[in-house]
Structures are given as structure tokens and as C-alpha cells.
Amino acid sequence: LVIDGGGSLRCAMLGDKLVQLAIDHNWKGVVLNGCLRDSAAISALPIGIKALNTNPTRPSLEGEGRLDEPVYFAGVTFRPGHFLYADTDGIVVSEKNLTESP
């Protein structure tokens, strides 16, 4: 899941309850151009999370998200169907599954 929060550091866009929903839907990770909350609880969960920072403030829950659309931030366009690979140093985005044998 890729979320563009506009790079805002004013409040968290993601917390442990939404991360648990992602796990329940068998997602492997979340890339967030914004902040998350509940970082101690999230760090114990079996999912990869990359976010700009943490912030304990809840969001106002205004506005709507969009699904299956390209998202652009940090000089990268994330498209539906892309494969993302991450470690402690960063993220690689690929149009192909890099873990499959040719």
C-alpha cells in the first residue's frame, strides 16, 4: 500500500488499527508519505512500514482517498501493480517481480 499524505508532519495518517487491517488483508507493507502513530506497537507487527516520521496526533478524518491510481512523491511514480522492495536503507520500485526466477 502506498499512501501520499503530501509529506505532512502535522498529524499521523496511519496507526496500529489500520496497520492491523493491512495485515489481515495479507499486505506485506505500507509506504507512507506522511506520519504514523503507535510506532512501538507497529514495530512488533509482521509488516514493513516506511514513513517520514511519527506523530501522536490523530487525523481529522476529512477528505477521501483514491484507489488504484498512480501516486507521485519523492521523485518516484508508484503505479498499481508495481513491486516494492524495502530494507533499512530505502525502497526499490520495479515493474517486475524481482524475486521470481526467469
ZAMARGU-4260 file (C-alpha; in steps of 0.2 Angstrom, whole numbers, plus 5000, padded with zeros to 4 digits):
<rodrens>
0) 5000/5000/5000 | 5007/5017/4995 | 4999/5032/5004 | 5003/5050/4999 | 5000/5061/5014
5) 5008/5076/5005 | 5023/5075/5016 | 5013/5082/5030 | 5021/5081/5048 | 5005/5089/5056
10) 4997/5073/5061 | 4998/5054/5059 | 4989/5046/5044 | 4991/5028/5050 | 4990/5019/5066
15) 4991/5002/5074 | 4972/4998/5070 | 4974/5002/5051 | 4991/4993/5050 | 4982/4978/5058
20) 4969/4979/5044 | 4983/4979/5031 | 4990/4963/5039 | 4973/4955/5040 | 4972/4958/5021
25) 4989/4950/5018 | 4998/4965/5013 | 5016/4965/5016 | 5020/4983/5018 | 5015/5001/5018
30) 5024/5016/5011 | 5018/5032/5019 | 5022/5050/5013 | 5017/5057/5030 | 5017/5052/5048
35) 5012/5037/5058 | 5007/5034/5076 | 5008/5019/5088 | 5025/5016/5082 | 5030/5005/5096
40) 5015/4993/5094 | 5018/4993/5075 | 5036/4989/5076 | 5031/4972/5084 | 5019/4968/5070
45) 5024/4957/5055 | 5023/4970/5041 | 5035/4983/5034 | 5032/5001/5036 | 5041/5016/5029
50) 5035/5033/5034 | 5043/5051/5036 | 5041/5052/5054 | 5030/5049/5069 | 5016/5060/5077
55) 5004/5055/5091 | 4991/5067/5084 | 4976/5058/5076 | 4970/5065/5059 | 4954/5074/5056
60) 4946/5061/5045 | 4941/5074/5032 | 4943/5070/5014 | 4943/5054/5004 | 4956/5043/4997
65) 4958/5036/4980 | 4962/5018/4975 | 4972/5011/4960 | 4979/5027/4954 | 4997/5032/4952
70) 5005/5041/4966 | 5020/5053/4964 | 5031/5059/4978 | 5050/5059/4982 | 5054/5059/4963
75) 5045/5042/4960 | 5029/5037/4952 | 5021/5022/4961 | 5009/5013/4949 | 4996/5000/4953
80) 5005/4983/4950 | 5022/4989/4954 | 5033/4979/4966 | 5041/4987/4981 | 5056/4980/4990
85) 5062/4989/5006 | 5076/4987/5019 | 5083/4999/5032 | 5092/5009/5018 | 5077/5013/5007
90) 5065/5007/4994 | 5067/5000/4976 | 5052/5001/4965 | 5050/4989/4950 | 5038/4985/4936
95) 5043/4966/4938 | 5044/4954/4952 | 5062/4953/4956 | 5061/4938/4966 | 5054/4926/4953
100) 5066/4915/4943 | 5067/4920/4924
</rodrens>
